[in-house]
């Protein structure tokens, strides 16, 4: 056996899909227009402020001041945010349930705006299986900053050497490894299942 008694899941693009392209493909006529808008107006660097807990109203106002010609498109990021979330990542929820049913302690650690997590937790009941979820928007700190991992450790009492951290970001995985976590860089439910089985955590 691996000695792992705790598994910590990232949420976005591990359990629940998120991509602003799902929304803006409904708006623009071509993929090139979508990519231009997301590269030059509503960028991921701009969106990061939401993960730190800045409201869309405040962050959107700054961007609309810079790009007044795109006011309506920027407002869609806030008013139609849920359209960026098409559903579950195939297969991962089954592994979450298998781990929990097998007695593994489950926690969440996510870079996400506070209102988004509240919405997801109601729509996707599997997120209620987490004993604790640390949400960056609540804490004002984001992965891969070690501080957000330390908050998780302090709040749950988990021992990193007995915990597996799963995330689709290599930077976040590397940060967790430096703190002593076992890690899995998520690419698909299939590869995660193989890893969990090799560790003796699922059948």
BAMI-336256 format. One line per 10 residues: number of its first residue (from 1); their letters; for each residue x, y, z of C-alpha. Coordinates in Angstrom, 3 decimals. Layout:
<sites>
NUM) A) X/Y/Z  ...
</sites>
This chain:
<sites>
1) XXXXXXXXXX) 0.000/0.000/0.000  1.053/3.576/-0.669  0.447/5.012/2.798  -1.756/7.699/1.224  -4.874/8.429/3.264  -5.910/11.766/1.681  -6.493/12.965/-1.885  -6.718/16.661/-2.772  -8.400/17.569/-6.054  -8.141/20.671/-8.155
11) XXXXXXXXXX) -11.591/21.339/-9.633  -11.348/23.290/-12.903  -10.480/21.007/-15.831  -9.943/18.073/-13.476  -13.515/17.527/-12.274  -15.460/20.317/-14.021  -14.626/21.726/-17.445  -14.008/25.455/-17.780  -12.986/27.406/-20.878  -14.164/30.900/-21.897
21) XXXXXXXXXX) -14.113/29.725/-25.512  -17.368/27.844/-24.863  -19.079/31.211/-24.395  -17.316/33.354/-26.972  -17.646/30.807/-29.761  -21.356/31.594/-29.560  -20.601/35.285/-30.092  -17.892/35.479/-32.722  -18.119/34.203/-36.287  -14.678/32.596/-36.392
31) XXXXXXXXXX) -12.186/30.879/-34.124  -9.628/33.523/-35.040  -11.887/36.247/-33.632  -12.380/34.262/-30.430  -8.642/33.825/-29.973  -7.932/37.485/-30.722  -10.454/38.632/-28.126  -9.189/36.243/-25.435  -5.572/37.122/-26.192  -6.034/40.885/-26.222
41) XXXXXXXXXX) -9.088/41.848/-24.164  -10.460/39.267/-21.706  -7.129/37.567/-21.103  -6.331/34.928/-18.508  -3.999/37.423/-16.832  -6.959/39.789/-16.445  -9.190/36.965/-15.191  -6.630/36.021/-12.531  -7.854/38.940/-10.423  -11.184/37.105/-10.030
51) XXXXXXXXXX) -9.326/34.111/-8.627  -7.769/36.472/-6.077  -11.240/37.556/-5.001  -11.678/40.781/-6.987  -15.323/41.137/-8.049  -16.270/41.101/-11.718  -17.841/44.541/-11.282  -14.531/46.033/-10.174  -12.309/44.080/-12.550  -14.688/44.515/-15.474
61) XXXXXXXXXX) -14.872/48.282/-14.940  -11.094/48.551/-15.288  -11.129/46.600/-18.528  -14.074/48.481/-20.012  -12.224/51.727/-19.361  -9.394/50.383/-21.514  -11.637/48.818/-24.176  -14.915/50.778/-24.224  -15.723/49.426/-27.685  -15.978/45.934/-26.149
71) XXXXXXXXXX) -18.163/46.825/-23.163  -20.948/44.374/-24.050  -18.506/41.539/-24.712  -16.691/42.150/-21.442  -19.972/42.221/-19.520  -20.783/38.760/-20.895  -17.843/37.385/-18.899  -19.789/38.220/-15.762  -23.411/37.776/-16.855  -22.881/34.578/-18.892
81) XXXXXXXXXX) -19.957/33.053/-16.983  -21.812/29.774/-16.476  -21.739/29.197/-20.239  -17.981/28.718/-19.939  -18.702/25.597/-17.863  -20.093/22.890/-20.165  -20.076/19.999/-17.721  -17.967/17.370/-16.022  -14.564/16.195/-17.186  -15.361/12.678/-18.430
91) XXXXXXXXXX) -14.610/9.920/-15.946  -13.079/11.825/-13.062  -16.167/11.945/-10.861  -16.284/8.137/-10.801  -12.760/8.104/-9.400  -13.687/10.730/-6.807  -16.564/8.551/-5.595  -14.425/5.410/-5.624  -11.816/7.081/-3.441  -14.384/8.446/-1.008
101) XXXXXXXXXX) -16.261/5.149/-0.828  -12.937/3.455/-0.096  -12.351/5.584/2.993  -9.925/8.124/1.528  -10.293/11.650/2.949  -11.186/14.042/0.120  -10.440/17.768/-0.050  -10.534/20.429/-2.769  -8.000/23.145/-3.569  -8.999/25.461/-6.376
111) XXXXXXXXXX) -8.146/28.754/-8.035  -11.667/30.040/-8.539  -13.858/33.084/-7.872  -15.955/32.631/-4.737  -19.352/32.943/-6.519  -18.326/30.345/-9.103  -17.541/27.732/-6.481  -20.860/28.390/-4.740  -22.644/27.820/-8.070  -20.689/24.672/-8.925
121) XXXXXXXXXX) -21.261/23.142/-5.506  -25.020/23.331/-6.052  -24.962/22.065/-9.641  -22.394/19.300/-9.106  -23.194/17.502/-5.826  -19.996/15.456/-5.939  -18.167/18.578/-4.766  -19.990/18.202/-1.454  -17.949/15.053/-0.838  -14.959/17.252/-0.023
131) XXXXXXXXXX) -14.520/17.566/3.712  -12.823/20.914/3.117  -12.429/23.038/-0.001  -9.958/25.915/-0.030  -11.034/28.448/-2.673  -8.552/31.101/-3.791  -11.259/33.754/-4.078  -11.980/33.340/-0.368  -8.338/33.475/0.666  -6.848/36.149/-1.599
141) XXXXXXXXXX) -4.011/33.840/-2.633  -3.725/31.498/-5.614  -1.823/28.378/-6.559  1.105/27.867/-7.008  1.798/30.172/-4.030  2.850/27.836/-1.170  0.651/29.826/1.206  -2.590/28.408/-0.203  -1.278/24.871/0.321  -0.328/25.826/3.869
151) XXXXXXXXXX) -3.882/27.083/4.463  -5.188/23.706/3.333  -2.766/21.860/5.617  -3.628/24.067/8.602  -7.366/23.773/8.036  -7.494/20.011/7.490  -4.589/18.671/9.520  -3.492/16.542/6.577  0.066/15.269/6.368  1.559/16.078/2.930
161) XXXXXXXXXX) 3.573/12.855/2.917  0.309/10.905/3.177  -1.628/13.036/0.681  -1.939/12.915/-3.111  -2.495/16.233/-4.904  -4.107/16.171/-8.377  -3.992/19.218/-10.686  -3.890/19.911/-14.431  -1.239/22.628/-13.988  2.386/21.510/-13.898
171) XXXXXXXXXX) 3.343/24.612/-11.897  0.805/23.759/-9.212  1.894/20.130/-9.099  5.531/21.172/-8.736  4.627/23.554/-5.900  2.823/20.769/-4.046  5.720/18.370/-4.533  8.100/20.875/-2.923  5.866/20.811/0.153  6.068/17.036/0.360
181) XXXXXXXXXX) 2.836/15.990/-1.350  2.587/12.995/-3.628  1.362/14.418/-6.936  -0.396/13.573/-10.173  -0.331/15.900/-13.179  -3.835/15.425/-14.569  -4.276/14.874/-18.291  -7.154/12.375/-18.440  -9.296/10.238/-16.199  -7.733/7.163/-17.775
191) XXXXXXXXXX) -4.199/8.055/-16.771  -5.400/9.117/-13.316  -7.170/5.790/-12.849  -3.982/3.941/-13.753  -1.989/5.993/-11.252  -4.541/5.544/-8.467  -4.662/1.802/-9.108  -0.868/1.547/-9.078  -0.896/3.253/-5.680  -3.517/0.820/-4.397
201) XXX) -6.127/3.550/-3.934  -8.762/2.189/-6.355  -9.449/-1.235/-7.779
</sites>
